[in-house]
Amino acid sequence: MGNSRPGEKIMDVTHAIATILKAEGVEYLFGFPSNPLLDTGAAEDAGIRTIVTRQERTAVHMADAIGRLSSGDELVAFACQHGPGTENSFGGVAQAYGESAPLVAIPAGYDEAKTDVDPKFNSRVNYQHVSKSCEQLTSPAAVGETMRRAFSAARNGRPRPAVVEVPKDVFHAEVPGDLEYHPSSSNRSGPDPDGVEEIAEVLLEAERPVIYAGQGVHYAKGWDALRELAEALEAPVATSLNGKSSFPETHPLSLGAGSKSEPGQLAHFLREADVVFGIGCSFTDTAYGITVPDGTTVVHSTLDPTDIDKDVESEYSLVGDAGLTLEALVDAIARRLNGESRGRFDDVAAEIESVREKWLDEWRSKLTADEVPINPYRVINELTTVVDAEDAIITHDAGNPRDFLAPFWESTEPLSYIGWGKTTQLGYGLGLAIGAKIYHPEKLCINIMGDGAIGMTGLDFETAVREEIPILTIHLNNYEMASYETPFSGDFADVGTALGGYAERVEDPEEVAPALERAIEKTEAGTPALLEFITAKETELSRPDLEE
């Protein structure tokens, strides 16, 4: 501290980072102590709301949700302890990386003298494969440029986490001179105009095109342009789980979301498609996405050029922001159509509805089942009836909660469904729902958990209680983990009550809807609610065959 000159305001690295976070528009800092940003009150002093969770991973998931629900406009910071804190956080950052969710992580590190000493965990070394940028701040004089690089990386191009590890002793070092910080900027890049014209021709010449929309449409806020394109081409639209809600699923041209479990009409149209146009998607080979049939012409438009031809070969491709690309295609197609209709909207819509109704008829007995234990599809069906999808944000955990919900929940508003498309940690959904409720306090925010997930992160229901974040958690309890026949036990309604929330255990199928209504009333009054539904060991999933 003795190096400062008269008249200079002395600031350590901790307070400098807090000042930078506020300048970058950061409203929230989530994490787990100890980290000077949390411990000293520096973030709170800067006007940033801090929330401490029960475990680090949930805090990262909360930040993940806000990054996605704001279309990348609002970045959340995450902070944790050196050593075990950074080790525990790794999975959450890896999840955000896989799902292209932007955030800035500021883990503490060991003192500089010990940062590379075995076996101490070094975030700069270990986080490189699960972050878009990863640096260690070693010079207090470099705090501004280091943080700016992190924010610029998170904001521009494909959204993903940026990591800045700060050694413990560096947090308390003095920043020389006055801190002058200019926030990072964000930019969008458009597609090649010649490629747009070529692909417009390809789409117009297609007899049975299918549009496949990914999460890039959400980040680009390209929802209106996507709808305009679909209606101009009179082409059906499927989405990825990440892209679900980018196209209203009550629209006559909607096919729903591709996943391990999906609506019948999606596979039907993929089987017969001559062109599949992927927009804002990676076409990553995963069990939780679509499989493009052999012999289908693929047009791939994405922001990240490394995704082109990565898993799916494309005959045509465009690199650029999904919104700018869709707008350019809409204009190019409108010029060619010159106000004329393709003349197939009614036929395509009728075919979708016919196949959809046939598929629903096959599932109606499970959706309305009255046996005990409760069929989980009955819970999903009652949820779709009780909840107004326009006023809700919903998410789920991996396994059965995802597979039961995704085909039958119809999202109508952009960013009203938080999905994911790669391998996913159990316990992800709770943090997503808490983050969603923080960002959209006016919405009913729901997460659906199974036995494995609630065991992983269930105690963070207390975080929602303590911080007065009234989410609705639905636990489908069949006393085992998915199809692994791993027996579990526990009365989680009792746990929810003990943690200070409202909780019910429901065993009668006729009580599913009334219990949902009571729980929603509690959330509207400001109390987090947990409903534990005792369900049957259901194993059947909606998995229409592409080969039919």
Number of C-alpha atoms within 10 A of each C-alpha: 11 6 10 15 11 7 7 11 13 19 20 17 26 27 23 25 21 24 21 22 26 16 15 20 14 21 19 25 28 25 32 24 18 16 22 20 27 24 11 13 15 18 26 16 12 18 15 22 13 20 18 21 24 16 20 27 25 30 29 34 29 31 32 34 29 28 30 27 24 17 21 26 14 20 29 25 26 30 30 30 24 24 17 12 23 26 17 15 24 17 18 23 31 21 24 26 22 18 21 25 27 34 35 31 27 28 29 29 30 22 16 16 9 13 18 13 11 8 9 14 19 24 26 19 13 14 23 14 11 21 24 19 21 24 20 21 23 18 15 20 16 14 21 19 15 18 25 20 18 23 25 17 25 28 25 17 16 21 25 29 33 29 30 25 25 28 22 20 15 21 24 15 17 21 26 20 14 13 17 8 16 12 17 18 11 13 9 13 15 17 21 14 14 9 14 21 15 14 21 19 14 16 22 17 13 16 13 19 27 28 25 25 30 27 31 28 32 26 27 19 20 23 23 15 21 25 21 18 22 20 18 19 27 24 24 26 31 30 30 27 27 28 29 31 28 31 30 20 21 12 15 18 26 23 31 31 34 27 24 21 23 26 22 24 23 26 24 20 22 24 17 15 20 19 22 24 23 24 31 31 25 26 25 18 15 14 14 22 22 24 18 20 17 7 9 17 20 21 22 26 29 27 26 18 15 10 17 23 15 13 12 16 15 18 11 16 24 24 22 23 27 33 25 19 29 28 18 21 26 22 18 18 22 17 11 12 14 8 10 10 12 13 10 13 19 12 11 18 17 14 17 21 17 12 17 18 14 12 16 14 12 13 16 13 12 18 19 16 17 14 14 12 17 26 23 26 23 24 25 21 21 20 18 16 12 15 15 13 20 14 13 21 25 24 25 31 25 22 18 24 25 22 22 24 23 27 22 21 19 22 25 21 19 21 26 23 27 23 25 26 23 17 13 19 16 20 27 27 31 32 27 32 31 33 28 32 25 22 18 16 15 11 20 23 28 27 25 27 30 26 26 21 23 25 15 15 20 23 17 22 28 21 23 28 20 16 14 15 23 29 33 30 28 24 24 23 29 23 20 16 18 19 11 7 10 11 11 13 10 11 12 22 21 16 17 24 15 12 18 17 25 22 26 19 17 20 15 15 23 14 14 21 19 13 18 23 14 16 24 23 13 19 21 16 10 15 21 29 30 29 25 25 27 22 24 17 18 16 10 11 14 19 16 17 10 17 8 7
